[in-house]
Amino acid sequence: MNSVATGSGGPPSDDDENPPLEDHEALRVEAAAALRDLMHAFVGHEHDDADLVALRDWARGTSAAIANGAHRDRAALMRAAQERGGPISPRRAGFEDRAVAGRANPTSVAIDVWREGDTMLADVTLPAAFEGAPGRAHGGIVAAVFDDFTGTVIGMLHEPAFTGELTVRFVRPVPVHTPLRLRTWLESRDGRKLHIRAEAHDGDALVATCRAIYITVDPSVFARTPEPR
């Protein structure tokens, strides 16, 4: 793959070519954020033909170059993290590559999550590429955000689990380009079933709610690649 100029001046050192794993993952997150900004800028703005041709050619060439790299095996990353000990968390084991909210995934939603007591909270703004009807976030995107966000509860509990059921109710239109506050918590549990609730607010207005049921599994099952059917 061709090197990309960084503006630092001078040739790259050996450390630049082979940074530590932590630095490498941080670079993936930064690159994904830049691509995410590009995606929303593309969808939300007009462009002249010359810019579209240049962007098309750059994207095709860069995609072809990146595709020549080694395959990234998230299941192997998760197994390696498990072997090192400790729970699998969203900040480890390739989880930042995940769909919907992985920081190293350029198609994901940028979401800021934190914990307060037994509740997880998040701030999120859904930009141009996530619009459905004009001015409104696509319902599937909102459901996907709830799916990922309610999963932060299983991270808080340190219990690997899969989504078994997800029900979303739209109380009001969910706006784009508007800061939203989300909260989620464990409502109850029944054996392996975790019943989780979540809400999304636009200011003081409730715009959507979610009920999710997660099924807990052994950590080795969570990190295992499904067998083809």
C-alpha positions in Angstrom: 0.0 0.0 0.0 1.3 3.4 -0.9 2.4 5.7 2.0 0.3 8.8 2.7 2.0 12.1 3.3 1.4 13.4 6.8 2.8 16.9 6.6 5.4 16.2 9.3 8.3 16.7 6.9 11.1 14.2 6.3 10.9 10.4 5.7 9.0 8.2 8.1 11.0 6.4 10.8 10.7 2.7 11.6 8.5 3.6 14.5 6.2 5.5 12.1 6.0 2.6 9.8 5.3 0.0 12.6 3.7 1.9 15.5 2.8 0.1 18.7 -0.6 -1.7 18.6 -2.2 1.0 20.8 -1.0 3.8 18.5 -2.2 1.7 15.5 -5.7 1.4 16.8 -5.8 5.1 17.7 -4.8 5.9 14.1 -7.7 3.6 12.9 -10.1 5.6 15.0 -8.7 8.9 13.7 -8.9 7.8 10.1 -12.5 6.5 10.6 -13.5 9.8 12.1 -12.1 11.7 9.1 -14.0 9.3 6.7 -17.2 9.8 8.7 -16.9 13.5 8.4 -16.4 13.1 4.6 -19.5 10.9 4.3 -21.7 13.4 6.0 -20.2 16.4 4.2 -20.8 14.5 0.9 -24.4 13.8 1.7 -25.2 17.2 3.1 -23.7 19.5 0.5 -23.7 20.0 -3.3 -20.4 19.5 -5.3 -19.4 20.5 -8.8 -18.6 17.8 -11.4 -14.8 18.3 -11.1 -14.9 17.7 -7.4 -17.0 14.6 -7.8 -14.7 13.1 -10.4 -11.6 13.8 -8.2 -13.4 12.3 -5.2 -14.5 9.2 -7.2 -11.0 8.5 -8.5 -9.4 9.0 -5.1 -11.9 6.8 -3.4 -11.5 4.0 -6.0 -7.7 4.1 -5.9 -7.5 4.3 -2.1 -10.1 1.5 -1.7 -8.1 -0.8 -4.0 -4.9 0.0 -2.2 -6.4 -0.7 1.3 -8.0 -3.9 0.1 -4.5 -5.3 -0.6 -3.8 -5.2 3.2 -4.0 -8.2 5.5 -7.5 -9.4 6.6 -8.6 -8.0 9.9 -10.1 -10.9 12.0 -12.2 -9.4 14.8 -13.0 -12.9 16.3 -9.3 -13.6 16.6 -8.8 -10.2 18.3 -11.5 -11.0 20.8 -10.1 -14.4 21.5 -6.6 -12.9 22.1 -8.1 -10.4 24.5 -9.9 -13.1 26.4 -6.7 -15.1 26.7 -5.0 -12.1 28.2 -7.6 -12.1 30.9 -10.4 -9.7 32.0 -13.8 -9.0 30.4 -14.3 -8.2 26.7 -15.2 -4.5 26.6 -16.1 -2.1 23.9 -12.7 -0.5 24.2 -10.8 -3.7 23.6 -10.6 -6.7 21.2 -11.6 -5.1 17.9 -14.9 -3.8 19.3 -14.2 -0.4 18.0 -14.7 -1.9 14.5 -18.3 -2.8 15.2 -21.2 -1.5 13.2 -23.4 1.3 14.5 -21.1 2.9 17.1 -17.6 1.5 16.7 -15.2 4.5 16.7 -12.9 2.7 14.2 -15.8 2.2 11.8 -16.4 5.1 9.4 -20.0 4.2 8.8 -20.9 4.3 12.5 -22.7 6.9 14.6 -20.5 9.2 16.7 -21.8 8.6 20.3 -20.4 9.8 23.6 -21.3 7.3 26.4 -20.7 7.5 30.1 -22.0 5.9 33.3 -23.9 7.4 36.3 -24.6 4.8 39.0 -26.6 2.0 37.4 -27.5 4.0 34.4 -25.6 4.5 31.1 -26.1 7.8 29.4 -25.1 9.1 25.9 -25.1 12.2 23.8 -25.5 11.7 20.1 -26.3 13.9 17.0 -27.5 12.2 13.9 -26.0 14.1 10.8 -27.0 14.3 7.2 -26.3 10.7 6.1 -28.7 9.3 8.7 -31.7 11.3 7.5 -34.8 9.5 6.4 -37.8 11.8 5.7 -36.6 15.4 5.4 -35.4 16.7 8.8 -36.0 13.3 10.5 -33.6 10.6 11.4 -34.2 7.3 9.6 -36.1 4.9 12.0 -33.7 2.1 11.3 -30.8 4.2 12.3 -32.5 5.1 15.6 -33.3 1.4 16.2 -29.7 0.5 15.5 -28.4 3.2 17.9 -30.7 1.8 20.6 -29.4 -1.7 19.9 -25.8 -0.7 20.4 -26.5 1.7 23.3 -28.5 -0.8 25.3 -25.6 -3.1 24.9 -23.5 -0.8 27.1 -25.5 -2.2 30.0 -24.1 -5.7 29.4 -20.7 -4.1 29.3 -21.5 -2.5 32.7 -22.5 -5.9 34.0 -19.5 -7.6 32.4 -21.9 -10.3 31.1 -21.5 -11.1 27.3 -24.9 -11.3 25.7 -26.7 -11.2 22.3 -29.8 -9.2 21.4 -32.8 -11.5 21.6 -35.5 -8.9 21.0 -35.6 -5.1 20.4 -38.8 -3.0 20.4 -38.6 0.7 19.5 -41.5 3.1 19.9 -41.3 6.5 18.2 -43.1 9.1 20.4 -42.1 12.1 18.2 -40.1 12.6 15.1 -36.4 12.1 15.9 -34.6 15.1 14.4 -31.3 15.2 12.6 -28.5 17.8 13.3 -29.9 18.0 16.9 -28.2 16.9 20.1 -30.1 14.0 21.7 -29.6 12.6 25.2 -30.0 8.8 25.7 -30.3 6.8 28.9 -30.5 3.0 29.4 -30.7 0.7 32.4 -31.3 -2.9 33.5 -35.0 -3.2 34.4 -35.0 -6.8 35.5 -33.5 -10.2 34.8 -35.0 -13.7 34.3 -32.4 -16.4 34.2 -30.2 -15.7 31.1 -32.6 -13.0 30.0 -31.7 -9.3 30.7 -34.6 -6.9 30.3 -33.2 -3.5 29.4 -35.0 -0.2 28.9 -33.8 3.0 27.1 -35.1 6.4 26.2 -34.1 9.2 23.8 -34.8 12.9 24.6 -34.6 16.1 22.5 -34.1 18.5 25.3 -37.0 17.8 27.7 -39.1 16.1 25.0 -39.2 12.3 24.9 -38.8 11.2 21.3 -38.3 7.5 21.4 -38.2 4.5 23.8 -36.8 1.0 23.6 -37.3 -2.3 25.3 -34.6 -4.9 24.7 -34.1 -8.5 25.8 -30.5 -9.8 25.8 -29.5 -13.4 26.3 -26.3 -13.9 28.2 -23.8 -16.4 26.9 -20.4 -17.8 27.8 -17.5 -15.4 26.8 -16.1 -18.1 24.5 -19.4 -18.2 22.6 -19.5 -14.4 22.2 -16.0 -14.4 20.6 -16.7 -17.3 18.4 -17.3 -16.9 14.6 -20.7 -18.5 13.7 -20.6 -21.7 11.7 -22.0 -21.4 8.1 -25.5 -22.7 7.8 
